[in-house]
Amino acid sequence: MVTPGYEGPYLLGIDFGTESCRAAIFDLRGNSIGFAATPYKTHFPRPGRAEQDPVDWWEALKASVTRVLDQTGVAARHIAGISYDATTMTVVALDKRGNALRPAIMWMDVRATEQATRGDEIEHWAKKYNGDNTMPVTAEWYPFKATWIKENEPEVYKEAYRIVDAPDWLTYKLTGEWTVNLNTAAIRSYYNGDHGGWPTDFFEHIGCGDVFEKLPERVLALGEVVGTLSASTAHELNLIPGIPVAQGGGDAWHGQIGLGVVEPGALAVITGSSQVMTGQSAEPIYGKGFMGSYTDAVIRGQYTVEGSLVSSGSVLKWFKDGFARDIVQATERIGLNPYEILDRQAAEIPIGCDGLIMNEYFQGNRTPYTDSKARGLMFGLSLSHTPEHMYRAILEAVAYGTQHNLLMMKESGFEPNKLVFCGGATKSPLWMQMYADVTGKPITLTEVGDAVVLGSCMLAAVGAGLYKDLPAAARNMVHEKKTIEPNMDAHEEYQFYLQQYMDAYPLMQELTHKTVDHIS
């Protein structure tokens, strides 16, 4: 709630995640004043496809902003700046008034597989972002989805005035201005300022060279001022027209900003159903097994590297829902978190789970293999193993997957000095210590667990001129609360099991692909 007598300035951050629209208000010291979330539905019309309705997004935004203002008592006139994020690779076809011509094609949608194969056929500088041309392109990224619309829904493509990523839809809705955000343009659309911007011939080879007619010409970096909140939108959101709106981008990279990882040195780890690992470099770095480095993606003049686990927390949820129903039912009766009980049980299991090793590739692998046909493995089972062993093996698998990505980055010269975490995994002391022990690196936790909306508010502060740049905002708004040091004896003990984890999938890859092809 607002401090009596304090009239701001306050900052409004908007976060469009996969499951809900969240609105949060922070002050200039990074203190959370209030938060509200409104869910919406994802539709799965066919296997491999996922869609959402932008009308639902807008209704959720109105509800969340109205609720957070009501709950906090912050007067609209005290909101000094606004910024926002959304899921990336969520492609929206719009008419001139910003109305959606079809449901948004979500980030997890992989219908554009055929179009993505064309990206693999050509050698091009654009693909340096794909592990320095060593990794397959993915059907998740923008140009392939845009091409799919052109080839499968030509009337929609022809009628579309804009075909943009979800953050750019929100830019227009808030301000009436059309921009491309440099963050997702670089990270998911191959925009590279060091090579002149858009790789037009690469897009032409894929089949959508004319999509640039449907992309705004104005490309803005995160935090740069788009414009001001329009009168019509201010009326719908119960805000004041004219509030500065700073360019927003992809949700994970707002999380990176909210963790204070805005200069070379640290790596942000954003945990959840999936996991993103992202950090900054002063020089371009390219190599096998990781994405990037993306030019100007977070801060102009810097380069952003990325690793990602498709499944992390989602595998734990799979175990909880399918194999720990008795614990779930028991904890519901007494008001406990079932994961806390599972953690206590897993803590009694030794490092390496008595020889049981799993991986987390339940929905494919994004890095280091970029293999949509990858699937989970479990080996070393014996009659002495219990469900508790399986649970701990999943925790270890995600930590191994994190270290595997870090080792691939290290081979190309990128080695962070610490890991800064946010998200659901930070609620587990056991898991956080495991991450530290497996990686051999200190883990930093910050005071604000919801780093994504904090990152949006930091961008709002920069756009409103309240801080001169993101490093200044980070120094004032991001506060470390705890450091977890690695146990180096445990680190050494984990090395054998880590190597087994890394060696296993390449040996099983061909058989895994055959099985996936057979059942698909």
C-alpha angles and dihedrals in degrees: 000000000000117000110249110257094013112116100183145200093241130183129220119214122190122198123188104194129174094270107026150004112248127194122193137178122212134175126229092270092059095256115151110236099178146333138203133181133194121191130222134186133260116212123210106199094173138359110289093019131104129175141176132193115241088210087065090049092055095047089050091051093052091049095047096047093046092049096048091050091049095046096047099038090226110155115232091235089064094060102105100179144006134206134163148191137204139182114288126236088030099133122205127190111207140181124228091277093053095254116146116248093198136000115291114264104233129228092251093053112111101180090121094072094123092051091048092056088065089060089058092053097065133065107222140153089241089071093063083093088062096072093298091305092308100103129066119256116247130236088225095076126099105251094054094050091047089052091049090056091049093051101038104030103029094164091056091047093049093048095045115107090186134019105188145154116267096259089057091053088056092049089061094043092053101040111012087240124123116220139151112230110229091216099068093027088065099034100043107013105045097247107160120181092194089062098042101274123274118040093225096175090052090054090047091054091052091050107256105086089137094058089094087075085064097045121084114252094221111088116189132186122230112287097017113130114262095181135274135305108278121239094241094050093044088056092051093047097042090242135124121266117244100040108148112254117206122208112267132193144171122355099234093053092050084055089054089053092046089055090054095246095141100124134048116281111060134060123221117221112197109192130196135104084334129016132232123195113194138162146156134264130188091217132041112269123189130175149132120296103024138066125250146329085219116203116238091342097140104008126012111252094026133090127228125214123198141195124175143189112210091205127030117121089023090066091053089050089050089055094044094049096043107032107022103049092129091056092045092052093046094049092047089059093054099033100248130138109253091215090062091057092045090050092053090052093045091051088067091059116090125243109283093028093253090298099318112133128180137173128216099229093120093133099027133279125280098182141049092010106023088214117156090186094058115116137186121284131201122183140163096052119164135172089262093064120103136193087264088061090053092051093051090045089059091051090050092046093058090048090049090049090053092051092045088058092046091052092052090051091047091056088062095046103266113122120157120212094219142007120234113202137199135164138055097322091065089071089070114076089188093055094044091053089047091054090051094047096046095046097036089224132116116257118220123202121195130213095249110063093188094069094163097067091038087056090053090051091049089055089048089054092051092046090050091052093245091123123025096226144346096274089056091048090049093052090055104033107034116070125183115224106176143013121203112204121209121249100231094200088057089044090059092046091053094054096084093051092044090055091049089052092051094045097048105069098051088054091051100036098098093047091046092053092049091053093047091049091049096054098037 
